Amino acid sequence: MQVQDLERLLTVTMPFGKYKGRLIADLPGHYLNWFAREGFPRGEVGRLLALIHEMDHNGLRGLLDPLRKRE
């Protein structure tokens, strides 16, 4: 995990599905758990979904707070 990855979580929006248009960092845990069970998509979106899922699962979403305040 790098700072650039964390920043991308706060700038990239979900391109499809129920939460289309929502920041990846703001997706609910149950949605991320579904992807973890069914499989993350390929590419950058899948990589970011896997990252935010791991952060959510381990209670680390607070790491994004300082980056949110900079915006």
N, CA, C and O of each residue as an XYZ file, in Angstrom:
284
protein
N       0.847     -1.176      0.000
C       0.000      0.000      0.000
C       0.889      1.235      0.000
O       1.834      1.344      0.782
N       0.568      2.152     -0.887
C       1.302      3.401     -0.990
C       0.328      4.569     -0.864
O      -0.881      4.400     -1.021
N       0.861      5.743     -0.580
C       0.026      6.931     -0.424
C      -0.806      7.162     -1.682
O      -1.968      7.560     -1.592
N      -0.227      6.918     -2.839
C      -0.958      7.109     -4.091
C      -2.187      6.206     -4.145
O      -3.236      6.615     -4.642
N      -2.062      4.982     -3.634
C      -3.203      4.065     -3.608
C      -4.308      4.609     -2.706
O      -5.486      4.555     -3.058
N      -3.928      5.128     -1.554
C      -4.913      5.692     -0.633
C      -5.605      6.901     -1.258
O      -6.815      7.074     -1.111
N      -4.841      7.726     -1.948
C      -5.420      8.890     -2.614
C      -6.387      8.468     -3.716
O      -7.416      9.113     -3.920
N      -6.065      7.400     -4.419
C      -6.952      6.900     -5.483
C      -8.280      6.422     -4.905
O      -9.317      6.560     -5.553
N      -8.263      5.865     -3.701
C      -9.506      5.433     -3.066
C     -10.462      6.603     -2.873
O     -11.679      6.419     -2.846
N      -9.912      7.797     -2.739
C     -10.707      8.998     -2.504
C     -11.009      9.789     -3.777
O     -11.653     10.836     -3.714
N     -10.556      9.305     -4.918
C     -10.814     10.014     -6.170
C     -11.512      9.152     -7.215
O     -12.214      9.680     -8.077
N     -11.334      7.842     -7.152
C     -11.942      6.953     -8.138
C     -13.342      6.571     -7.670
O     -13.549      6.200     -6.514
N     -14.297      6.669     -8.591
C     -15.665      6.288     -8.262
C     -15.981      4.908     -8.833
O     -15.358      4.453     -9.792
N     -16.952      4.265     -8.225
C     -17.392      2.948     -8.676
C     -18.019      3.115    -10.057
O     -18.974      3.877    -10.206
N     -17.499      2.414    -11.075
C     -17.973      2.634    -12.441
C     -19.233      1.857    -12.824
O     -19.775      2.069    -13.909
N     -19.707      0.968    -11.960
C     -20.851      0.129    -12.325
C     -21.568     -0.343    -11.055
O     -21.075     -0.167     -9.941
N     -22.727     -0.940    -11.252
C     -23.435     -1.591    -10.160
C     -24.273     -0.660     -9.302
O     -24.484      0.510     -9.619
N     -24.736     -1.228     -8.211
C     -25.645     -0.545     -7.283
C     -25.082      0.780     -6.773
O     -25.834      1.731     -6.555
N     -23.781      0.847     -6.584
C     -23.144      2.040     -6.016
C     -22.361      2.829     -7.069
O     -21.387      3.505     -6.739
N     -22.778      2.746     -8.314
C     -22.124      3.491     -9.396
C     -22.068      4.970     -9.035
O     -23.069      5.561     -8.630
N     -20.877      5.565     -9.187
C     -20.685      6.982     -8.914
C     -20.223      7.298     -7.500
O     -19.838      8.434     -7.223
N     -20.251      6.324     -6.604
C     -19.804      6.556     -5.226
C     -18.298      6.318     -5.142
O     -17.767      5.415     -5.789
N     -17.616      7.134     -4.338
C     -16.175      6.926     -4.140
C     -15.926      5.519     -3.630
O     -16.689      5.003     -2.813
N     -14.870      4.906     -4.106
C     -14.534      3.552     -3.659
C     -14.314      3.535     -2.152
O     -14.666      2.560     -1.488
N     -13.739      4.596     -1.607
C     -13.492      4.666     -0.165
C     -14.787      4.682      0.642
O     -14.772      4.370      1.833
N     -15.909      5.040      0.013
C     -17.185      5.169      0.714
C     -18.132      3.993      0.494
O     -19.284      4.039      0.926
N     -17.664      2.947     -0.166
C     -18.517      1.780     -0.384
C     -18.746      1.045      0.929
O     -17.831      0.938      1.745
N     -19.964      0.534      1.142
C     -20.254     -0.159      2.398
C     -19.568     -1.525      2.494
O     -19.302     -2.181      1.487
N     -19.296     -1.926      3.719
C     -18.594     -3.182      3.976
C     -19.279     -4.402      3.398
O     -18.604     -5.300      2.894
N     -20.617     -4.460      3.455
C     -21.312     -5.643      2.945
C     -21.118     -5.799      1.438
O     -21.061     -6.917      0.926
N     -21.015     -4.675      0.734
C     -20.761     -4.705     -0.713
C     -19.342     -5.199     -0.993
O     -19.127     -5.998     -1.905
N     -18.392     -4.729     -0.219
C     -17.003     -5.172     -0.367
C     -16.865     -6.652     -0.030
O     -16.106     -7.372     -0.680
N     -17.598     -7.106      0.984
C     -17.566     -8.530      1.342
C     -18.112     -9.387      0.213
O     -17.614    -10.485     -0.032
N     -19.137     -8.891     -0.477
C     -19.690     -9.622     -1.612
C     -18.623     -9.807     -2.685
O     -18.460    -10.904     -3.218
N     -17.900     -8.742     -3.001
C     -16.821     -8.857     -3.989
C     -15.749     -9.835     -3.513
O     -15.219    -10.611     -4.308
N     -15.435     -9.801     -2.242
C     -14.413    -10.712     -1.713
C     -14.850    -12.170     -1.899
O     -14.026    -13.039     -2.182
N     -16.141    -12.426     -1.737
C     -16.653    -13.790     -1.921
C     -16.739    -14.175     -3.393
O     -16.375    -15.289     -3.770
N     -17.225    -13.249     -4.228
C     -17.505    -13.550     -5.634
C     -16.322    -13.299     -6.562
O     -16.268    -13.840     -7.667
N     -15.386    -12.488     -6.117
C     -14.215    -12.170     -6.933
C     -14.199    -10.702     -7.323
O     -15.205    -10.152     -7.772
N     -13.053    -10.084     -7.147
C     -12.884     -8.680     -7.517
C     -12.681     -8.593     -9.022
O     -12.090     -9.493     -9.618
N     -13.164     -7.517     -9.648
C     -12.921     -7.355    -11.089
C     -11.430     -7.132    -11.366
O     -10.651     -6.809    -10.470
N     -11.076     -7.311    -12.599
C      -9.684     -7.083    -13.004
C      -9.389     -5.602    -13.100
O     -10.298     -4.774    -13.165
N      -8.122     -5.284    -13.109
C      -7.699     -3.912    -13.328
C      -7.644     -3.082    -12.062
O      -7.703     -3.600    -10.946
N      -7.528     -1.775    -12.268
C      -7.340     -0.857    -11.147
C      -8.534     -0.868    -10.196
O      -8.350     -0.842     -8.979
N      -9.740     -0.907    -10.725
C     -10.922     -0.901     -9.860
C     -10.905     -2.110     -8.933
O     -11.165     -1.977     -7.737
N     -10.608     -3.260     -9.462
C     -10.542     -4.468     -8.638
C      -9.456     -4.378     -7.574
O      -9.647     -4.807     -6.436
N      -8.324     -3.818     -7.957
C      -7.220     -3.665     -7.004
C      -7.616     -2.712     -5.877
O      -7.318     -2.964     -4.709
N      -8.284     -1.623     -6.232
C      -8.721     -0.658     -5.220
C      -9.831     -1.242     -4.340
O      -9.856     -1.000     -3.133
N     -10.735     -1.999     -4.932
C     -11.787     -2.648     -4.141
C     -11.178     -3.625     -3.140
O     -11.604     -3.688     -1.987
N     -10.185     -4.384     -3.585
C      -9.519     -5.329     -2.679
C      -8.815     -4.578     -1.549
O      -8.826     -5.025     -0.402
N      -8.207     -3.444     -1.873
C      -7.510     -2.658     -0.860
C      -8.480     -2.100      0.176
O      -8.235     -2.217      1.377
N      -9.579     -1.494     -0.273
C     -10.515     -0.916      0.692
C     -11.216     -2.027      1.472
O     -11.576     -1.830      2.633
N     -11.413     -3.181      0.855
C     -11.984     -4.310      1.601
C     -11.051     -4.722      2.737
O     -11.498     -4.935      3.865
N      -9.779     -4.830      2.446
C      -8.794     -5.208      3.471
C      -8.753     -4.168      4.581
O      -8.691     -4.513      5.760
N      -8.787     -2.900      4.204
C      -8.780     -1.833      5.207
C     -10.045     -1.885      6.061
O      -9.978     -1.754      7.283
N     -11.192     -2.076      5.421
C     -12.458     -2.149      6.145
C     -12.466     -3.352      7.094
O     -12.851     -3.232      8.257
N     -12.047     -4.483      6.595
C     -12.032     -5.722      7.382
C     -11.145     -5.601      8.627
O     -11.442     -6.185      9.669
N     -10.068     -4.847      8.507
C      -9.122     -4.705      9.613
C      -9.299     -3.406     10.401
O      -8.454     -3.057     11.224
N     -10.387     -2.700     10.149
C     -10.681     -1.484     10.900
C      -9.714     -0.344     10.629
O      -9.412      0.440     11.528
N      -9.228     -0.247      9.399
C      -8.210      0.752      9.066
C      -8.723      1.887      8.183
O      -7.920      2.636      7.627
N     -10.020      2.030      8.044
C     -10.546      3.121      7.203
C     -10.122      4.488      7.731
O     -10.058      5.452      6.968
N      -9.836      4.581      9.015
C      -9.393      5.837      9.613
C      -8.102      6.371      9.006
O      -7.807      7.560      9.129
N      -7.335      5.511      8.354
C      -6.112      5.967      7.687
C      -6.420      6.970      6.577
O      -5.549      7.743      6.180
N      -7.640      6.959      6.082
C      -8.027      7.872      5.007
C      -8.422      9.256      5.522
O      -8.451     10.210      4.745
N      -8.723      9.384      6.795
C      -9.207     10.652      7.352
C      -8.269     11.826      7.099
O      -8.743     12.879      6.675
N      -6.965     11.702      7.337
C      -6.079     12.850      7.064
C      -6.088     13.251      5.576
O      -5.960     14.433      5.255
N      -6.236     12.283      4.682
C      -6.277     12.595      3.266
C      -7.590     13.272      2.886
O      -7.613     14.133      2.007
N      -8.672     12.890      3.539
C      -9.964     13.551      3.290
C      -9.907     15.012      3.719
O     -10.475     15.875      3.050
N      -9.238     15.294      4.810
C      -9.169     16.660      5.334
C      -8.349     17.572      4.439
O      -8.548     18.787      4.434
N      -7.421     16.985      3.678
C      -6.593     17.791      2.763
C      -7.394     18.293      1.578
O      -7.031     19.303      0.974
N      -8.473     17.614      1.234
C      -9.241     17.971      0.037
C     -10.043     19.213      0.220
O     -10.740     19.639     -0.701
